Amino acid sequence: MGKRRRAARRPKTKPVLLGGMIALVVAGAGFGLHALYGGASTTSDHKSVKSGPPSAREVKSVTRRFLTAWQQGRIAEAARATDDAPAATALLTGYAKDARLKDVTLTAGTAAGAKVPFSVKATVTYQNVSKPLAYGSSLTVVRRASDGVALVGWRAGVVHPELKDGDTLVTGESGAPPVKALDRTGAELTTATYPSLGPVLDGLRQKYGRTAGGKAGAELRVVRGKASEKAGLSDKTLVELSEGIPGTVRTTLDPRLQAKAEQQVAKRKQASVVALRASTGEVLAVANSAHGFNTGFQGSLAPGSTMKVITSSLLIEKGLAEAEKKHPCPKTFDFGGWKFHNDDDFEIKGGTFKASFARSCNTAFISQAKKLKNDDLTKQAQQVFGLSMDNWSVGVPTLDGAVPVQSAAQMAASLIGQGGVRMNPLNMASVAATVKTGTFHQPYLVAPSVDHRTVAKASRTMSARTLGQLRELMRFTAVSGTAAEAMSGLGPDFGAKTGSAEVDSQKKPDGWFTAYRGDLASAGVVQAGGHGGDTAGPIVATLLKLGA
């Protein structure tokens, strides 16, 4: 390992293009390659091990060795240039054998430190049908800790950016026939019109392709492994070799709201929004500014103070809070060994619980933690709001919220949407819808009657007294609290709650907003955006203005 080998005579082999320069793999080219790349690393007689980032010379040498071997089909040699030869061997072997890719040309771009972008051109062939494939990927050169040797840091995404570890590339009859997804009016849904719907359309095909009346074609696709399936990712078509006959699946999406949602999230990085018909649970819109993952349905994020909607229903039910009664809101409160703060350490002296909710006072909730059991919040989320039971059947993959049983400081943090609580805009839009209607209606994108599936139910509802106070808390927040600016002019039948969730390593918190107006409920998040009223609030309010 590490000793230079003289290039074999391969007069018919194509060159690998590196940063615009041609490295010819032919006899006599050894000196040119050595002069250009500084040669491969050499074995040292002493026992010192190199450390620190790979040098520019090492990055060029490793990149050249790996890409050249991969392009020429020398799989074992390419795999040895990585830090996980078995995994690299399996995926690179499958690239030619299972994905049926040939005539591979790899062109490296300009390195940025140890990361090297490269382009791929190849041909995929199946049953006498061939089509070109072109895409960009990247590799990162790392230093192996045991001996200091510079190698390609292996991950499946090196081979294709759509691959996650455990995924494979396969060419053949499509895993599921294609589907033609329709909105609620019967118009076709495409990514050309709605750019962020890619993961939704993939999910619909995987769920309904075999039952929607279509016929499979042939394609090159990403076949998801167990880890990707667990994360809610669906198989993805990369090249369609022969058209299948699509079946038809009608969704509940509203074209006006979907178009507006797409426009709104496109204005911000890492924004997601969902809108529901509160009385039924029908999903009317879902959009994400990042198009590769459906954060709106599958995100797993701390919801911050929007969680106080659920917590407030719990405190009111247990007689620990009442909208119009005085309630403590000190600057800080100690519990479980943690000191909890309000934003800028504000306090409300002699204020009501309604005032604390509207201003999003953390300590008003933390101060009640000592009077609660560890599983109280979990039970409230499950029994009243239908969350955290992993049993929603929406029509595509979703995360149904997580409110784990915790203790001490983590339990207290859960009351304000931190700790182990995880949600996404679909979950929080459903929370707003439950407050609006008084009953949990499981959200759905495809009507349950299409495939006779059973939707999730909540085991109980809030009392009329609790529900009335909770609606007043959200209405007051929309009129005079942290949501007032975003919700201006949308009353009187409305309610809202803002949230800001602290995330390690982020300078700004994730901004959350959940609200309802009439029969429309919506929630959104802007990751690392700042306060929810300023970031996610305008996105949600824009959808509410259109109405359901």
N, C-alpha and C positions, 0 to 999 in steps of 0.2 A: 504493500500500500504506500503510495507517495512517490515511488520511483518513476521517472519519466520513461515512457515507452516510445520507440520509434514508430511513426505512423506507418501502417501497412499500405501496400500499394493497392489503391482502389480508384482507378482512373475514371470509372463511370459514376462514382458517388457524387451526389449534389453537395454543395457547400452549405455550411451553417452560417447564416448572416449574423454578425455580432456588432451591434452599434453602428450599422452602416458599412462595416468592413467585411470582406469575404475571407473566411478561413478555409482554404482548400485542403481537403484531406487526401493528399496524393503524395507519392514519393518525392522526397526533396523539399517538402514543405516544413519539415521539422524546425529548421532554423528560423524560418519566418514566424512560426507560431511561438517559438521560444522568445524571440525578440519582441513580439507584440504583447504576449501575455506573461512573460517572465518565467515560463515553464511551470510544471507542477511542483508541489512541495517535495522536498527531499528528506530522507530519513537522517536523523542526526545521531552521532555517536554518543553524545552526552545525554543525560536523563532529564534535562529540563524540558518542561512542557510549555508550549506557547499559550498565552492567555490574551484576553482582550478581544476587541472586535477584529474580524478578518481584515487584512489590508486590501487596498484596491487591486493589487496584483493577484492576491488569492481569490478575490471575488471573480475577476475575469477568468482566471484559470479554471476554477471549479465550474463556473457557468459554461465555459467552452466545453469542458470534458463531459458534463452532464447532457447538454443539449445535442452535442455531436453524436454521442452514443445513442441517445433516444431516437434521433432522426434516422440514424443508420440501422435501427433495429437491434442494436447490441444491448439487450435489456439488462443482462447481468452486470455489464460494465456501467451502465447508467445508474443502476440501483446502488452499486458500490460507491458512487459519488454522492450518496445521500446518507443521512444519519439513521435511516430505518430501511435497510436493504430489503427485508422480507416484505414489508408493506409496499414499497416502491415496485418490487418485482411483480407482485400480484396485480397492481393496478396498471402498470405499463404493459404487462403481458395481455391483460384484458383489453387494453386500448386497441391492439391489433386483432386479437382473436375474437373477443365478444362484441366490441364496438365496430369491428370490421373497417378500421381506418387505415388507409395506406397513402403513399405519396406524401409523407409528412415533411413539411418545411418549417423550420423554427428560426425565428429572427429575433435576436436579443436587442433590446433598446439600451438606453443610457442608464447606468446604475445610479441609484440614490443611496449612497452608503453601501450596505450589504444587500439591499433589495434590488432585483433586476427584473424589469418588465420584459416580456417577450410576446411575440405574436405567433400564432399557429395557423397554418394552412394545411388542409388535408382533404382527402376524398373518402366518402363513405359509400360503400357498395353493398347491395343486397338484392339477390335474385335478378341480376343483370340490370339493375337500376343504380346509377351513380349520381351523387350530388356533392358539391363542394361544401366544406365546412371551414369557417374562418372565425377566430376569436382571439382575445388577448388574455394573458395570464401573467403571473409573476412568481419568482422564487426568491428566497432569502438564504444567503450563505451564513452559516453559523460555525462556531468552533466547538468540536467535541471535547467535553471536559476531560475525558480520560487520557487523551494523548495530544490534544491541541490541534488536531487535524481539521482543516477547513472543509466543510461539506455542505451540500444543499439540505436545509432544514425541511424534512419531509412532512407534507400534509397533502391530503387528496386534492385540495384546491390548486396545487401546482399543475396538475394534469388538465383540469378545467375549473374555472372559478365557480361553477354551479355545484361542484362536488364538495360534500362534507365527508369527514372520515367515516368509512364504512359504506359509503355509496359506491355504485359502479356505473359504467357506461355500457349500454347494451343496444345493439341494432337487431331488429327483427320485427315480428308482428307486434303492434302496439299493445301495451299492457291492458289498456281499456280503450274501447272505441271512442272517437271524439264526440264531444257534445256541443250543441249550439245553445248557449245560455241566453235566455231572454229576460228583459226587465218585466215589470208588472203590466206594461202596456203591450207587450209582445214584440218589442224591438230588440234586435240582437245586441248583446253586450260584447264589446271587443276592447282590447288594450289600446287600440288606435284612438278610440273615443274616450275611454276611461283608463288612463295609464296605470293606475295602482291596482287594478283588478286582476293582475296576472296570477297571484297566489290563490285568489278566490276561484278563478276559472279552472286552474289546475286541480283544486280541491273538488270542484263540481264534477270534473271528468273522472277523477278517481272514485268518487262516491257513486255516481250515476251512469258512468259510461257503459257498463254491462247491462243496465236495465232500461236505458232510455230509448232503445230501438235502433241503435247505430251498428255499424260494422267496422271492425278494426282495419287499419291500414298498416303500412310498414314505416318504421321511424328509428332514428337514433334518439335515445332518451336516457335521462338520469334515473336509475332505479335506486330508491332510497334504502338505506340500511336501517337497522333497528333504532339506532340513536336518532337518526333524522325523523323516522316515523314517530318516535316518542316525542320529539320536539314539534310534531304537527306538520312536517314538510311533506309535500306530495311529489310523486314522480313528475318529471318535467321533460317535455319534448324539446329536443335541440334541432333536429332536422327531420322534416317529413319527406319520406321517400316516395310513398304512394298514398294518395288520399283515401281515408276511410269514409264511410258514410255516417255523418253525425246524427246522433239522436238529439232530442230537444228537451231542455230543462227550463222551466219557467221559474224565475226568482221573484222575490218581493221588492226588489230595488226600484226606487222611484227615479226616473231619468232626470227630473229637475233637481232633486236633492243630491243625486249622485254627481251630477255635473258641477254643482255649486261646491260640494265637498272636495272634489278634485281641485278646483280652483283655489280654495282656501288653504289646503295643506301644501300646495305647491309654493306658497309664499314663504314658508318656513322650513328649516331643516328639522328632521325628526319629529314631524307632527302627524297625529292620527286623530280621526274623528269617526263616530258612529251615531246614526240617528235611528230611532225606533218609533213605531206607532204604539203608544203606551197601552192602549186598550187591548191589543192583540199580541204584541211582541214581534210583529213583522219588522224585519230589518229594511229600512228605507234607503240607507246610504252607509258606505264604509269606504274610507279613503286614507291613504298613507303617503307621506312625501317620499319615503323610501319604498321602492317598488318591489324589492326582492323578498320581503317578509311582511305578513299581515299583522302588524302590531295591534291594529284595531281589534282583532279577534284573538290573537295568540300571544300578545305581549304579556310579560310578567313583571310588573312594575309596582313599586310602592305608591299607593294612591294619595298619600298625604292627607290633608284635612278634608278631602271629599269623603273619607271614611267616617267622619264625624256625623254624617247622616245616619248611618247604621248605629253608631255608638249612642247618639242622642235618643234613638228609638228605644235602646236598651235602658238608658238612665231614666227616661220618662216612665217606662213600664215598671221599673223597680222603685219608683218614687224617690229617686236620687236627684232629679232635676225637674223643673217645671218652667215653661216658657216665660211666664210673667213674674216668677219669684226670684228673689235675690240669690246670687250664686257666686262663689269665690272665683276671682281671676287674678291671682297674685303674679308678680313678675316672674318668679321661678317656683318650682315645687320639687322636693326631693322624694324619690321613691325607688326602692330596690337598689340603692347605691348609686343611682343616677340623679343628676340635677337637670330637670327639664325647664326649658326657657320658652317664652313667647317671642315672636318676632320683634327684634329691637328691645326686648325685655319690657314691653308695655304692660300696664295693669289697668283693670277696671275696678274702681272702688265703689262698692255699693251697687253694682250693676246687676241686671237680670241675666238669667241663662240665655234668653233670646239675644241680648247684647253680646254675650260671650260667643255665641254661635255665629252671629253676623260678622263679628270682627275676627273670628277664628282664633280664639284664645285657647292655647294648648293646655294651660294649667287648669282651666275649668274642667277638663276631662281627666287629666292625670290625677287631680285631687280626689277623684272618686274611685280610683283603682283599688284602694285598700278595702272597699266595701263590695268588691266583685269577686266572683270565683274565677279560676283560671280559664274555664271553658265557657263562661257566659257569653262572650263576644262571638265565639265560634258558633254556638248554638243559635244566637240571634241571626247571624248571617245565613246559616243553613235553613232554619225553620221559617223565617219570615221573608228573607230576600232570595232564597233558592240558590245561594252561592256555596262554593267550597265543598261540593259533593261529587264533582267530576262526572256528572250525569246529563249534561246538556246535550241535545241532539239538534244542532242548528242546521245541518246540511253540508257543512264543511268543517274542518278541524277548528276547535276553539279551546282556549283555556278558560275554565269556568270560575276563576277566582280562587284564592287560597287564604284562609283565615285559620292558621294552625293554633292549637292550644299551646299557650306559652305561660311563663310564670315570671314573677318579680318584675324587673325593669322592662323586659321584653313584652310582657303582657300589657304593661302600662303604655309602652310605645305603640302597641297595636291599636289602642284606642284612638290614636291620632294618625293612623294609616302608615305607621313605620313598623319597626320590628320585622316580623316574618310575613306580614300581610302583603299580598300581591294581587293586582288587578290589571284590567285593560279597559279601553273605552267602551267595549261591548258590555262588560260587567257593570260599569258605573252608569251607563245609559239605562241599563235595566234597573238599577237602584232608584234613579230618578223616576222611572216609569212606575215602579212599585209604590212610591210615595204618591204619585199623581192618582193612580187608580185604587190604591189600597190593597191590591192583590198582585202577587208575583205572576207574570206571564213570561214563560221561557222564550227568549228571543229565537227567531228562526228566519233563515234565508230562503229555504224551500219549504213549501207547505207540508206539514206532516202527512196529509192525505195522499201525497204523491207516492210515498213508499210505506205508508201505514206504520210509521215509527211512533214510539211513545215519547212524549216530551216530559221534561222534568216538572215536578210540582213542589210547592212549598207546603209544609205540614200545617201551617197556621197563618193567620193574618194578625196584624196589630189591632188593638182595641180602637174603637172610634175616638176615644179620648187621646190616645197616643198619636194616632194618625192626624187628628186635627191640629195638635201642637206641632208635630213635625212639619206639616204643610205651612204653618204660620212661621216657623223658623226659617224655612227656605224662601218663603215670600218676603219676609223682612230683610233677608240677606240680599235678595234681588232688588229691593227698593232702597235700602239704606245701608247695606253692608258692603263687603268686599266685592260682590258681584254687581253692584248697582250701575257702574259705568257701562259694562258690557250689555246689561239687560235693559238699559234705558229705553223706554217707549214700547216695551213688549208686554206690559201688564194688561189687565189685572190678574188673569188666570195663569200665574207663573210662579216659579220658585227656582232657586239656584244655590250652589255651594262651590266655593273655590278651594283649591288646594295647592300646596307647594311641598314636594317630597325631597328631602335631602338624600343625595346619593354620593357615596364615597368617590373621591377623585374628581368630582364635578365642581366647578367654581359656582355654577348656578344650579338651583334645584329644578326638578321636573315640574312644570306648571300644569295643573289639572283644573277642569271645569266640568260640572255636571248640572243639568238644568232641564226643566220641562216648561212647555207653553201649550196650553190646550191639550190636544191628544198627541203631541210630538215631544219625545224625550231624546236628549242628546248628551254626549260626553266626549271630551277630547283631552289630549295630552300633548304638550310640546316638551320633549326631553331636553334637559339642560337649558331651558328657555327662560326661567325665572318665575315670578309669581303668576299663578293661574289666571287671575282676573285680567292680566295684561296680555297674556300669550294665548292660552287655549280659549279664553272667554270670547274674544271676537269671532273665532272660528265657529264655536257652538252657536253663538247668538245669530250669526248670519244664516245658519240653517233654520233656526227657530223662526226667523222672520218670514221664511218661505211658507211655513206651516205644513201640516200633514194633509 
